[in-house]
Amino acid sequence: MSSNAPVPVPRTAVPFGIVDPVEQARAELKAAMAAIEIKANVPRRVSKAVDTTVTQARKFSQQNPAISAAAVVAGAAAVGLIVWSLVRAYTR
């Protein structure tokens, strides 16, 4: 069963079948601008990476609550040790 429905084109791609050179140039410019926007939008990329990391951490903590609690305690101890050593070095 064949369907003649149009295939969706990603924002960063130029659709096939454009014969007008002006329309082709516009489509290429639009695709290039979309690609630049995706690459240059650092806050959005960081937000996606943080969301992915938080999701993975939550999943890990649900599967291994004892290990995740130990990791939190170890991290807090490490931060405390670093702060203590910086304050001690500053006061000497």
BALO-656313 format. One record per residue: x, y, z of N, C-alpha, C in turn. Coordinates in nm, 3 decimals. Layout:
BEGIN
@n.xx: X | n.yy: Y | n.zz: Z | ca.xx: X | ca.yy: Y | ca.zz: Z | c.xx: X | c.yy: Y | c.zz: Z .
...
This chain:
BEGIN
@n.xx: 0.085 | n.yy: -0.117 | n.zz: 0.000 | ca.xx: 0.000 | ca.yy: 0.000 | ca.zz: 0.000 | c.xx: 0.089 | c.yy: 0.123 | c.zz: 0.000 .
@n.xx: 0.086 | n.yy: 0.198 | n.zz: -0.106 | ca.xx: 0.172 | ca.yy: 0.314 | ca.zz: -0.123 | c.xx: 0.095 | c.yy: 0.441 | c.zz: -0.092 .
@n.xx: 0.163 | n.yy: 0.531 | n.zz: -0.026 | ca.xx: 0.101 | ca.yy: 0.658 | ca.zz: 0.010 | c.xx: 0.175 | c.yy: 0.771 | c.zz: -0.060 .
@n.xx: 0.101 | n.yy: 0.868 | n.zz: -0.110 | ca.xx: 0.162 | ca.yy: 0.982 | ca.zz: -0.177 | c.xx: 0.171 | c.yy: 1.102 | c.zz: -0.084 .
@n.xx: 0.167 | n.yy: 1.079 | n.zz: 0.045 | ca.xx: 0.178 | ca.yy: 1.188 | ca.zz: 0.141 | c.xx: 0.319 | c.yy: 1.244 | c.zz: 0.138 .
@n.xx: 0.332 | n.yy: 1.374 | n.zz: 0.153 | ca.xx: 0.466 | ca.yy: 1.434 | ca.zz: 0.150 | c.xx: 0.549 | c.yy: 1.390 | c.zz: 0.272 .
@n.xx: 0.675 | n.yy: 1.366 | n.zz: 0.247 | ca.xx: 0.766 | ca.yy: 1.326 | ca.zz: 0.353 | c.xx: 0.813 | c.yy: 1.452 | c.zz: 0.425 .
@n.xx: 0.805 | n.yy: 1.455 | n.zz: 0.559 | ca.xx: 0.850 | ca.yy: 1.575 | ca.zz: 0.628 | c.xx: 1.001 | c.yy: 1.595 | c.zz: 0.612 .
@n.xx: 1.040 | n.yy: 1.719 | n.zz: 0.592 | ca.xx: 1.180 | ca.yy: 1.754 | ca.zz: 0.572 | c.xx: 1.230 | c.yy: 1.823 | c.zz: 0.698 .
@n.xx: 1.346 | n.yy: 1.782 | n.zz: 0.751 | ca.xx: 1.401 | ca.yy: 1.851 | ca.zz: 0.868 | c.xx: 1.429 | c.yy: 1.998 | c.zz: 0.839 .
@n.xx: 1.433 | n.yy: 2.078 | n.zz: 0.945 | ca.xx: 1.455 | ca.yy: 2.222 | ca.zz: 0.928 | c.xx: 1.590 | c.yy: 2.251 | c.zz: 0.863 .
@n.xx: 1.687 | n.yy: 2.164 | n.zz: 0.883 | ca.xx: 1.822 | ca.yy: 2.190 | ca.zz: 0.832 | c.xx: 1.849 | c.yy: 2.124 | c.zz: 0.697 .
@n.xx: 1.745 | n.yy: 2.080 | n.zz: 0.628 | ca.xx: 1.761 | ca.yy: 2.017 | ca.zz: 0.497 | c.xx: 1.687 | c.yy: 2.097 | c.zz: 0.390 .
@n.xx: 1.734 | n.yy: 2.084 | n.zz: 0.268 | ca.xx: 1.671 | ca.yy: 2.151 | ca.zz: 0.155 | c.xx: 1.586 | c.yy: 2.047 | c.zz: 0.083 .
@n.xx: 1.457 | n.yy: 2.076 | n.zz: 0.062 | ca.xx: 1.372 | ca.yy: 1.978 | ca.zz: -0.006 | c.xx: 1.412 | c.yy: 1.958 | c.zz: -0.152 .
@n.xx: 1.387 | n.yy: 1.837 | n.zz: -0.202 | ca.xx: 1.414 | ca.yy: 1.805 | ca.zz: -0.343 | c.xx: 1.303 | c.yy: 1.862 | c.zz: -0.432 .
@n.xx: 1.336 | n.yy: 1.880 | n.zz: -0.557 | ca.xx: 1.235 | ca.yy: 1.916 | ca.zz: -0.656 | c.xx: 1.214 | c.yy: 2.065 | c.zz: -0.675 .
@n.xx: 1.295 | n.yy: 2.149 | n.zz: -0.616 | ca.xx: 1.282 | ca.yy: 2.293 | ca.zz: -0.637 | c.xx: 1.358 | c.yy: 2.327 | c.zz: -0.765 .
@n.xx: 1.286 | n.yy: 2.382 | n.zz: -0.864 | ca.xx: 1.349 | ca.yy: 2.413 | ca.zz: -0.992 | c.xx: 1.383 | c.yy: 2.560 | c.zz: -1.006 .
@n.xx: 1.312 | n.yy: 2.645 | n.zz: -0.938 | ca.xx: 1.339 | ca.yy: 2.789 | ca.zz: -0.945 | c.xx: 1.466 | c.yy: 2.819 | c.zz: -0.867 .
@n.xx: 1.567 | n.yy: 2.883 | n.zz: -0.930 | ca.xx: 1.694 | ca.yy: 2.910 | ca.zz: -0.860 | c.xx: 1.676 | c.yy: 3.004 | c.zz: -0.740 .
@n.xx: 1.583 | n.yy: 3.096 | n.zz: -0.748 | ca.xx: 1.560 | ca.yy: 3.187 | ca.zz: -0.636 | c.xx: 1.501 | c.yy: 3.110 | c.zz: -0.518 .
@n.xx: 1.403 | n.yy: 3.025 | n.zz: -0.546 | ca.xx: 1.344 | ca.yy: 2.944 | ca.zz: -0.440 | c.xx: 1.448 | c.yy: 2.847 | c.zz: -0.381 .
@n.xx: 1.534 | n.yy: 2.792 | n.zz: -0.467 | ca.xx: 1.640 | ca.yy: 2.702 | ca.zz: -0.421 | c.xx: 1.735 | c.yy: 2.776 | c.zz: -0.327 .
@n.xx: 1.774 | n.yy: 2.898 | n.zz: -0.365 | ca.xx: 1.863 | ca.yy: 2.978 | ca.zz: -0.281 | c.xx: 1.797 | c.yy: 3.011 | c.zz: -0.148 .
@n.xx: 1.669 | n.yy: 3.045 | n.zz: -0.151 | ca.xx: 1.597 | ca.yy: 3.076 | ca.zz: -0.027 | c.xx: 1.590 | c.yy: 2.953 | c.zz: 0.063 .
@n.xx: 1.563 | n.yy: 2.837 | n.zz: 0.005 | ca.xx: 1.555 | ca.yy: 2.715 | ca.zz: 0.084 | c.xx: 1.691 | c.yy: 2.680 | c.zz: 0.145 .
@n.xx: 1.798 | n.yy: 2.699 | n.zz: 0.068 | ca.xx: 1.932 | ca.yy: 2.672 | ca.zz: 0.120 | c.xx: 1.968 | c.yy: 2.769 | c.zz: 0.232 .
@n.xx: 1.933 | n.yy: 2.896 | n.zz: 0.215 | ca.xx: 1.961 | ca.yy: 2.996 | ca.zz: 0.319 | c.xx: 1.882 | c.yy: 2.964 | c.zz: 0.446 .
@n.xx: 1.756 | n.yy: 2.927 | n.zz: 0.428 | ca.xx: 1.672 | ca.yy: 2.893 | ca.zz: 0.543 | c.xx: 1.730 | c.yy: 2.773 | c.zz: 0.618 .
@n.xx: 1.774 | n.yy: 2.671 | n.zz: 0.543 | ca.xx: 1.833 | ca.yy: 2.553 | ca.zz: 0.606 | c.xx: 1.964 | c.yy: 2.587 | c.zz: 0.676 .
@n.xx: 2.045 | n.yy: 2.671 | n.zz: 0.613 | ca.xx: 2.173 | ca.yy: 2.710 | ca.zz: 0.674 | c.xx: 2.149 | c.yy: 2.790 | c.zz: 0.802 .
@n.xx: 2.053 | n.yy: 2.880 | n.zz: 0.801 | ca.xx: 2.023 | ca.yy: 2.960 | ca.zz: 0.920 | c.xx: 1.970 | c.yy: 2.870 | c.zz: 1.033 .
@n.xx: 1.890 | n.yy: 2.773 | n.zz: 0.999 | ca.xx: 1.839 | ca.yy: 2.680 | ca.zz: 1.101 | c.xx: 1.953 | c.yy: 2.599 | c.zz: 1.161 .
@n.xx: 2.047 | n.yy: 2.554 | n.zz: 1.077 | ca.xx: 2.160 | ca.yy: 2.477 | ca.zz: 1.127 | c.xx: 2.248 | c.yy: 2.563 | c.zz: 1.218 .
@n.xx: 2.269 | n.yy: 2.688 | n.zz: 1.181 | ca.xx: 2.349 | ca.yy: 2.779 | ca.zz: 1.264 | c.xx: 2.278 | c.yy: 2.803 | c.zz: 1.397 .
@n.xx: 2.147 | n.yy: 2.821 | n.zz: 1.392 | ca.xx: 2.071 | ca.yy: 2.844 | ca.zz: 1.515 | c.xx: 2.082 | c.yy: 2.725 | c.zz: 1.609 .
@n.xx: 2.074 | n.yy: 2.605 | n.zz: 1.553 | ca.xx: 2.082 | ca.yy: 2.485 | ca.zz: 1.636 | c.xx: 2.222 | c.yy: 2.471 | c.zz: 1.696 .
@n.xx: 2.325 | n.yy: 2.495 | n.zz: 1.617 | ca.xx: 2.463 | ca.yy: 2.482 | ca.zz: 1.666 | c.xx: 2.500 | c.yy: 2.592 | c.zz: 1.764 .
@n.xx: 2.454 | n.yy: 2.713 | n.zz: 1.740 | ca.xx: 2.497 | ca.yy: 2.827 | ca.zz: 1.820 | c.xx: 2.414 | c.yy: 2.849 | c.zz: 1.946 .
@n.xx: 2.303 | n.yy: 2.780 | n.zz: 1.959 | ca.xx: 2.216 | ca.yy: 2.801 | ca.zz: 2.074 | c.xx: 2.269 | c.yy: 2.720 | c.zz: 2.192 .
@n.xx: 2.375 | n.yy: 2.772 | n.zz: 2.254 | ca.xx: 2.442 | ca.yy: 2.701 | ca.zz: 2.363 | c.xx: 2.351 | c.yy: 2.683 | c.zz: 2.484 .
@n.xx: 2.276 | n.yy: 2.784 | n.zz: 2.529 | ca.xx: 2.190 | ca.yy: 2.760 | ca.zz: 2.645 | c.xx: 2.090 | c.yy: 2.647 | c.zz: 2.625 .
@n.xx: 2.037 | n.yy: 2.634 | n.zz: 2.505 | ca.xx: 1.943 | ca.yy: 2.526 | ca.zz: 2.477 | c.xx: 2.013 | c.yy: 2.391 | c.zz: 2.481 .
@n.xx: 2.133 | n.yy: 2.384 | n.zz: 2.425 | ca.xx: 2.209 | ca.yy: 2.259 | ca.zz: 2.425 | c.xx: 2.248 | c.yy: 2.220 | c.zz: 2.567 .
@n.xx: 2.288 | n.yy: 2.318 | n.zz: 2.648 | ca.xx: 2.324 | ca.yy: 2.291 | ca.zz: 2.787 | c.xx: 2.201 | c.yy: 2.244 | c.zz: 2.864 .
@n.xx: 2.087 | n.yy: 2.307 | n.zz: 2.839 | ca.xx: 1.964 | ca.yy: 2.269 | ca.zz: 2.906 | c.xx: 1.927 | c.yy: 2.125 | c.zz: 2.874 .
@n.xx: 1.940 | n.yy: 2.086 | n.zz: 2.748 | ca.xx: 1.910 | ca.yy: 1.947 | ca.zz: 2.710 | c.xx: 2.006 | c.yy: 1.850 | c.zz: 2.777 .
@n.xx: 2.135 | n.yy: 1.887 | n.zz: 2.783 | ca.xx: 2.234 | ca.yy: 1.800 | ca.zz: 2.846 | c.xx: 2.207 | c.yy: 1.785 | c.zz: 2.996 .
@n.xx: 2.169 | n.yy: 1.895 | n.zz: 3.061 | ca.xx: 2.137 | ca.yy: 1.890 | ca.zz: 3.204 | c.xx: 2.014 | c.yy: 1.805 | c.zz: 3.228 .
@n.xx: 1.912 | n.yy: 1.822 | n.zz: 3.145 | ca.xx: 1.791 | ca.yy: 1.741 | ca.zz: 3.159 | c.xx: 1.821 | c.yy: 1.592 | c.zz: 3.144 .
@n.xx: 1.904 | n.yy: 1.558 | n.zz: 3.047 | ca.xx: 1.941 | ca.yy: 1.418 | ca.zz: 3.025 | c.xx: 2.018 | c.yy: 1.363 | c.zz: 3.146 .
@n.xx: 2.111 | n.yy: 1.442 | n.zz: 3.198 | ca.xx: 2.191 | ca.yy: 1.398 | ca.zz: 3.313 | c.xx: 2.104 | c.yy: 1.381 | c.zz: 3.437 .
@n.xx: 2.012 | n.yy: 1.474 | n.zz: 3.460 | ca.xx: 1.922 | ca.yy: 1.464 | ca.zz: 3.575 | c.xx: 1.834 | c.yy: 1.340 | c.zz: 3.564 .
@n.xx: 1.784 | n.yy: 1.313 | n.zz: 3.444 | ca.xx: 1.702 | ca.yy: 1.194 | ca.zz: 3.423 | c.xx: 1.781 | c.yy: 1.067 | c.zz: 3.452 .
@n.xx: 1.905 | n.yy: 1.062 | n.zz: 3.404 | ca.xx: 1.989 | ca.yy: 0.945 | ca.zz: 3.429 | c.xx: 2.020 | c.yy: 0.931 | c.zz: 3.577 .
@n.xx: 2.047 | n.yy: 1.042 | n.zz: 3.646 | ca.xx: 2.077 | ca.yy: 1.037 | ca.zz: 3.789 | c.xx: 1.956 | c.yy: 0.990 | c.zz: 3.869 .
@n.xx: 1.838 | n.yy: 1.038 | n.zz: 3.832 | ca.xx: 1.717 | ca.yy: 0.993 | ca.zz: 3.902 | c.xx: 1.693 | c.yy: 0.844 | c.zz: 3.881 .
@n.xx: 1.713 | n.yy: 0.798 | n.zz: 3.760 | ca.xx: 1.695 | ca.yy: 0.656 | ca.zz: 3.730 | c.xx: 1.795 | c.yy: 0.572 | c.zz: 3.810 .
@n.xx: 1.921 | n.yy: 0.618 | n.zz: 3.814 | ca.xx: 2.023 | ca.yy: 0.546 | ca.zz: 3.889 | c.xx: 1.991 | c.yy: 0.545 | c.zz: 4.038 .
@n.xx: 1.944 | n.yy: 0.659 | n.zz: 4.092 | ca.xx: 1.915 | ca.yy: 0.665 | ca.zz: 4.235 | c.xx: 1.795 | c.yy: 0.579 | c.zz: 4.272 .
@n.xx: 1.701 | n.yy: 0.561 | n.zz: 4.179 | ca.xx: 1.588 | ca.yy: 0.472 | ca.zz: 4.206 | c.xx: 1.631 | c.yy: 0.326 | c.zz: 4.202 .
@n.xx: 1.726 | n.yy: 0.294 | n.zz: 4.116 | ca.xx: 1.772 | ca.yy: 0.156 | ca.zz: 4.105 | c.xx: 1.872 | c.yy: 0.121 | c.zz: 4.214 .
@n.xx: 1.954 | n.yy: 0.216 | n.zz: 4.258 | ca.xx: 2.060 | ca.yy: 0.192 | ca.zz: 4.356 | c.xx: 2.058 | c.yy: 0.301 | c.zz: 4.463 .
@n.xx: 1.962 | n.yy: 0.299 | n.zz: 4.555 | ca.xx: 1.953 | ca.yy: 0.407 | ca.zz: 4.653 | c.xx: 2.072 | c.yy: 0.413 | c.zz: 4.750 .
@n.xx: 2.128 | n.yy: 0.300 | n.zz: 4.787 | ca.xx: 2.240 | ca.yy: 0.300 | ca.zz: 4.882 | c.xx: 2.366 | c.yy: 0.360 | c.zz: 4.818 .
@n.xx: 2.392 | n.yy: 0.322 | n.zz: 4.694 | ca.xx: 2.510 | ca.yy: 0.375 | ca.zz: 4.625 | c.xx: 2.495 | c.yy: 0.524 | c.zz: 4.600 .
@n.xx: 2.376 | n.yy: 0.569 | n.zz: 4.562 | ca.xx: 2.356 | ca.yy: 0.712 | ca.zz: 4.537 | c.xx: 2.366 | c.yy: 0.792 | c.zz: 4.667 .
@n.xx: 2.319 | n.yy: 0.737 | n.zz: 4.779 | ca.xx: 2.333 | ca.yy: 0.806 | ca.zz: 4.907 | c.xx: 2.480 | c.yy: 0.816 | c.zz: 4.946 .
@n.xx: 2.555 | n.yy: 0.709 | n.zz: 4.923 | ca.xx: 2.699 | ca.yy: 0.712 | ca.zz: 4.952 | c.xx: 2.770 | c.yy: 0.813 | c.zz: 4.863 .
@n.xx: 2.729 | n.yy: 0.824 | n.zz: 4.738 | ca.xx: 2.790 | ca.yy: 0.922 | ca.zz: 4.647 | c.xx: 2.762 | c.yy: 1.064 | c.zz: 4.693 .
@n.xx: 2.641 | n.yy: 1.089 | n.zz: 4.743 | ca.xx: 2.607 | ca.yy: 1.222 | ca.zz: 4.793 | c.xx: 2.692 | c.yy: 1.257 | c.zz: 4.915 .
@n.xx: 2.707 | n.yy: 1.161 | n.zz: 5.006 | ca.xx: 2.788 | ca.yy: 1.183 | ca.zz: 5.126 | c.xx: 2.934 | c.yy: 1.206 | c.zz: 5.087 .
@n.xx: 2.986 | n.yy: 1.127 | n.zz: 4.995 | ca.xx: 3.125 | ca.yy: 1.143 | ca.zz: 4.951 | c.xx: 3.145 | c.yy: 1.279 | c.zz: 4.882 .
@n.xx: 3.048 | n.yy: 1.320 | n.zz: 4.802 | ca.xx: 3.058 | ca.yy: 1.451 | ca.zz: 4.736 | c.xx: 3.055 | c.yy: 1.565 | c.zz: 4.836 .
@n.xx: 2.969 | n.yy: 1.556 | n.zz: 4.936 | ca.xx: 2.962 | ca.yy: 1.659 | ca.zz: 5.040 | c.xx: 3.091 | c.yy: 1.663 | c.zz: 5.119 .
@n.xx: 3.148 | n.yy: 1.547 | n.zz: 5.149 | ca.xx: 3.275 | ca.yy: 1.542 | ca.zz: 5.223 | c.xx: 3.387 | c.yy: 1.603 | c.zz: 5.139 .
@n.xx: 3.387 | n.yy: 1.577 | n.zz: 5.010 | ca.xx: 3.491 | ca.yy: 1.633 | ca.zz: 4.923 | c.xx: 3.480 | c.yy: 1.785 | c.zz: 4.916 .
@n.xx: 3.358 | n.yy: 1.836 | n.zz: 4.903 | ca.xx: 3.340 | ca.yy: 1.982 | ca.zz: 4.899 | c.xx: 3.382 | c.yy: 2.043 | c.zz: 5.032 .
@n.xx: 3.345 | n.yy: 1.979 | n.zz: 5.141 | ca.xx: 3.385 | ca.yy: 2.029 | ca.zz: 5.273 | c.xx: 3.535 | c.yy: 2.030 | c.zz: 5.289 .
@n.xx: 3.603 | n.yy: 1.925 | n.zz: 5.244 | ca.xx: 3.748 | ca.yy: 1.918 | ca.zz: 5.252 | c.xx: 3.814 | c.yy: 2.027 | c.zz: 5.169 .
@n.xx: 3.762 | n.yy: 2.052 | n.zz: 5.051 | ca.xx: 3.818 | ca.yy: 2.156 | ca.zz: 4.964 | c.xx: 3.801 | c.yy: 2.293 | c.zz: 5.028 .
@n.xx: 3.683 | n.yy: 2.322 | n.zz: 5.080 | ca.xx: 3.659 | ca.yy: 2.451 | ca.zz: 5.144 | c.xx: 3.747 | c.yy: 2.467 | c.zz: 5.267 .
@n.xx: 3.757 | n.yy: 2.362 | n.zz: 5.347 | ca.xx: 3.840 | ca.yy: 2.367 | ca.zz: 5.467 | c.xx: 3.986 | c.yy: 2.395 | c.zz: 5.431 .
@n.xx: 4.037 | n.yy: 2.326 | n.zz: 5.328 | ca.xx: 4.177 | ca.yy: 2.345 | ca.zz: 5.289 | c.xx: 4.200 | c.yy: 2.485 | c.zz: 5.232 .
@n.xx: 4.106 | n.yy: 2.538 | n.zz: 5.158 | ca.xx: 4.121 | ca.yy: 2.675 | ca.zz: 5.106 | c.xx: 4.120 | c.yy: 2.778 | c.zz: 5.219 .
@n.xx: 4.031 | n.yy: 2.761 | n.zz: 5.314 | ca.xx: 4.027 | ca.yy: 2.854 | ca.zz: 5.426 | c.xx: 4.152 | c.yy: 2.843 | c.zz: 5.510 .
@n.xx: 4.199 | n.yy: 2.721 | n.zz: 5.530 | ca.xx: 4.321 | ca.yy: 2.702 | ca.zz: 5.609 | c.xx: 4.440 | c.yy: 2.763 | c.zz: 5.538 .
@n.xx: 4.451 | n.yy: 2.745 | n.zz: 5.406 | ca.xx: 4.563 | ca.yy: 2.804 | ca.zz: 5.330 | c.xx: 4.555 | c.yy: 2.956 | c.zz: 5.331 .
@n.xx: 4.436 | n.yy: 3.010 | n.zz: 5.329 | ca.xx: 4.418 | ca.yy: 3.156 | ca.zz: 5.328 | c.xx: 4.456 | c.yy: 3.217 | c.zz: 5.463 .
@n.xx: 4.424 | n.yy: 3.148 | n.zz: 5.570 | ca.xx: 4.450 | ca.yy: 3.204 | ca.zz: 5.704 | c.xx: 4.594 | c.yy: 3.185 | c.zz: 5.749 .
@n.xx: 4.674 | n.yy: 3.110 | n.zz: 5.682 | ca.xx: 4.814 | ca.yy: 3.091 | ca.zz: 5.720 | c.xx: 4.902 | c.yy: 3.196 | c.zz: 5.664 .
